[in-house]
Amino acid sequence: QSPLRAPTVFNFFEPGYAQPGILAAAGLVAPEFQITNEQSLVATTNILRRAAFRGVGSWEYPIVLDLSEVLPLAADDDQLLDWMDLMLLGGTMSAEMRDTLRSTLNLLEIGRADEEETVKSIIYLIATSSEFAVQK
């Protein structure tokens, strides 16, 4: 196969690949898991944490999140989670995820004094969730 001439988006990966375990037992395929491993999962979550808390790009000229719209909502759990649901999940946040995030907000007592830290923590948790990663 010539470079950039793959017949499908799966390139050298089998489109029918089913990861052993729950996915295979359910009869589902997930070709992307052929290149996913423990190291890549940890690296991805670390990159997302760095992006949420410090920004991306060079140290001299970082690209950071503009939180000006959401910071005023940080003191109200319902408003904060509604905004996050709309902006990060397109209004598809499950009740289970909302409950988990609400519990996390209750655990972030020391962070609650710092609204920016609270907002960044919730963004990070959503960005590393399966609901955020799944394209619907």
C-alpha positions as CSV (number, residue, x, y, z in Angstrom):
1,Q,0.0,0.0,0.0
2,S,1.4,3.4,-0.9
3,P,1.6,6.2,1.7
4,L,-1.6,8.2,2.0
5,R,-3.5,5.7,-0.3
6,A,-5.3,3.6,2.3
7,P,-8.6,2.3,1.0
8,T,-10.2,3.0,4.4
9,V,-9.7,5.2,7.4
10,F,-8.4,2.2,9.2
11,N,-5.2,2.1,7.1
12,F,-3.2,-0.9,8.4
13,F,-5.7,-1.8,11.1
14,E,-8.3,-4.4,10.7
15,P,-11.8,-2.8,10.6
16,G,-13.3,-5.9,12.2
17,Y,-11.0,-5.9,15.2
18,A,-12.7,-6.6,18.5
19,Q,-10.8,-6.0,21.7
20,P,-10.9,-9.1,23.8
21,G,-13.3,-8.8,26.8
22,I,-16.5,-6.9,27.1
23,L,-16.5,-5.5,23.5
24,A,-15.8,-8.8,21.8
25,A,-18.4,-10.5,24.0
26,A,-21.0,-7.9,23.0
27,G,-20.1,-8.5,19.3
28,L,-18.8,-5.0,18.9
29,V,-15.7,-3.9,16.9
30,A,-13.2,-1.2,17.8
31,P,-10.3,-1.0,15.4
32,E,-8.9,2.0,17.3
33,F,-8.0,-0.2,20.2
34,Q,-5.3,-1.9,18.1
35,I,-3.1,1.1,18.8
36,T,-4.4,1.9,22.3
37,N,-2.5,0.6,25.3
38,E,-1.9,1.6,29.0
39,Q,0.9,4.0,28.1
40,S,-1.1,5.8,25.4
41,L,-4.1,6.2,27.8
42,V,-2.0,7.6,30.6
43,A,-0.2,10.0,28.1
44,T,-3.5,11.2,26.7
45,T,-5.0,12.0,30.2
46,N,-1.7,13.8,31.1
47,I,-1.9,15.9,28.0
48,L,-5.6,16.8,28.7
49,R,-4.7,17.7,32.3
50,R,-1.9,19.9,31.2
51,A,-4.1,21.6,28.6
52,A,-6.9,22.2,31.1
53,F,-4.7,23.5,33.9
54,R,-1.7,25.1,32.1
55,G,-2.6,25.4,28.5
56,V,-0.8,24.1,25.4
57,G,1.9,25.4,23.2
58,S,5.2,26.9,24.3
59,W,6.0,28.1,27.8
60,E,6.6,31.5,26.4
61,Y,3.4,31.7,24.5
62,P,0.9,29.3,25.9
63,I,-2.6,28.9,24.6
64,V,-4.9,28.8,27.7
65,L,-8.6,28.3,28.2
66,D,-10.7,31.5,28.4
67,L,-12.9,30.8,31.4
68,S,-14.4,34.2,31.6
69,E,-17.9,33.0,30.6
70,V,-18.0,30.0,33.0
71,L,-16.2,31.4,36.1
72,P,-19.3,33.3,37.3
73,L,-21.1,30.0,37.4
74,A,-18.6,28.1,39.5
75,A,-20.4,28.8,42.8
76,D,-23.6,27.2,41.6
77,D,-23.3,23.5,40.9
78,D,-26.4,23.2,38.7
79,Q,-25.5,26.2,36.6
80,L,-21.9,25.0,36.2
81,L,-22.9,21.5,35.2
82,D,-25.6,22.8,32.8
83,W,-22.9,25.0,31.1
84,M,-20.4,22.2,31.0
85,D,-23.1,19.8,29.6
86,L,-24.0,22.2,26.8
87,M,-20.5,23.4,25.9
88,L,-18.5,20.1,26.2
89,L,-21.1,17.4,25.7
90,G,-23.7,19.1,23.5
91,G,-26.4,18.6,26.1
92,T,-26.0,14.8,26.3
93,M,-24.6,14.4,29.8
94,S,-26.1,11.3,31.5
95,A,-27.7,11.6,34.9
96,E,-25.0,9.2,36.2
97,M,-22.2,11.5,35.0
98,R,-23.9,14.5,36.5
99,D,-24.2,12.8,39.9
100,T,-20.5,11.8,39.7
101,L,-19.5,15.4,38.9
102,R,-21.7,16.8,41.6
103,S,-20.1,14.4,44.1
104,T,-16.7,15.5,42.9
105,L,-17.7,19.1,43.4
106,N,-18.6,18.3,47.0
107,L,-15.2,16.7,47.5
108,L,-13.4,19.7,46.1
109,E,-14.0,21.8,49.2
110,I,-10.4,23.2,49.2
111,G,-10.8,24.0,45.5
112,R,-14.1,25.7,45.9
113,A,-12.4,28.8,47.3
114,D,-10.6,28.9,43.9
115,E,-13.3,29.0,41.3
116,E,-10.7,28.7,38.5
117,E,-9.3,25.5,39.9
118,T,-12.9,24.1,40.3
119,V,-13.8,24.9,36.7
120,K,-10.6,23.4,35.4
121,S,-11.0,20.3,37.5
122,I,-14.5,19.7,36.0
123,I,-13.3,20.4,32.5
124,Y,-10.5,17.8,33.0
125,L,-12.9,15.2,34.4
126,I,-15.3,15.6,31.5
127,A,-12.5,15.7,28.8
128,T,-11.2,12.3,30.2
129,S,-14.6,10.7,30.4
130,S,-16.0,8.1,28.0
131,E,-19.0,10.3,27.4
132,F,-16.7,13.0,26.0
133,A,-14.7,10.6,23.9
134,V,-17.6,8.9,22.2
135,Q,-18.7,10.5,19.0
136,K,-22.5,10.2,18.6
